[in-house]
Amino acid sequence: MPQIFTGDNYVWKKMLEIKNLDGIIIATPWEWHKQMIIGSLDAGVKYVGTEVVLGITLQDHWDVVKAAKRIMHR
């Protein structure tokens, strides 16, 4: 059953405490996407989707790619 996490800017971190979380969809302001994507991948979430861009800068995008590669090699 899907769950929605709302409240403050960091409530998404509570979501990452769920055991065996397979996937998430990030539908927040784009300024948060990089932090949420990398945090989710580092927490072991298998599938992470965003509604728009991964980050603000080109480096943000590379950081997301590097995080995804780390997860693939676990």
C-alpha positions in Angstrom: 0.0 0.0 0.0 1.5 3.4 -1.0 2.3 5.8 1.8 2.7 9.6 1.7 5.2 11.4 3.8 4.5 15.0 4.5 5.2 17.5 7.3 8.6 19.2 7.4 11.4 19.3 4.9 13.1 16.3 6.4 10.2 13.9 6.9 11.5 11.9 3.8 14.3 10.6 6.0 11.7 8.8 8.2 10.5 7.0 5.0 14.0 5.6 4.5 13.7 3.8 7.9 11.1 1.4 6.4 12.6 -2.1 6.0 12.7 -3.6 2.4 11.6 -0.4 0.7 11.6 -1.3 -3.0 10.9 2.0 -4.7 9.9 5.6 -4.2 8.7 8.5 -6.4 10.1 11.9 -5.5 7.6 14.7 -6.2 9.1 17.6 -4.4 10.6 20.9 -5.4 13.6 20.1 -7.7 16.1 21.7 -5.3 15.6 18.6 -3.1 15.9 15.9 -5.7 19.7 15.3 -5.6 19.7 15.0 -1.8 16.7 12.7 -1.8 17.9 10.5 -4.6 21.3 9.9 -3.1 19.9 9.4 0.4 17.4 6.9 -0.9 20.0 5.0 -2.9 22.4 4.9 0.1 19.5 3.6 2.2 19.2 0.7 -0.2 16.1 1.7 -2.1 16.1 -0.3 -5.4 14.1 2.0 -7.6 14.1 5.8 -7.3 12.1 8.0 -9.7 11.7 11.7 -9.9 9.2 13.8 -11.7 11.8 16.2 -13.3 15.5 16.9 -13.2 17.9 15.0 -10.9 19.7 18.1 -9.7 20.5 21.8 -10.3 24.0 21.6 -11.7 25.8 19.2 -14.0 27.8 18.1 -11.0 24.6 17.2 -9.2 23.8 14.8 -12.1 27.2 13.2 -11.9 26.8 12.8 -8.1 23.6 10.9 -8.7 25.2 8.7 -11.3 28.1 7.9 -8.9 25.6 7.0 -6.1 23.7 4.7 -8.5 27.0 3.0 -9.4 27.8 2.5 -5.8 24.5 0.7 -5.2 24.9 -1.5 -8.3 28.2 -2.8 -7.0 27.0 -3.8 -3.5 
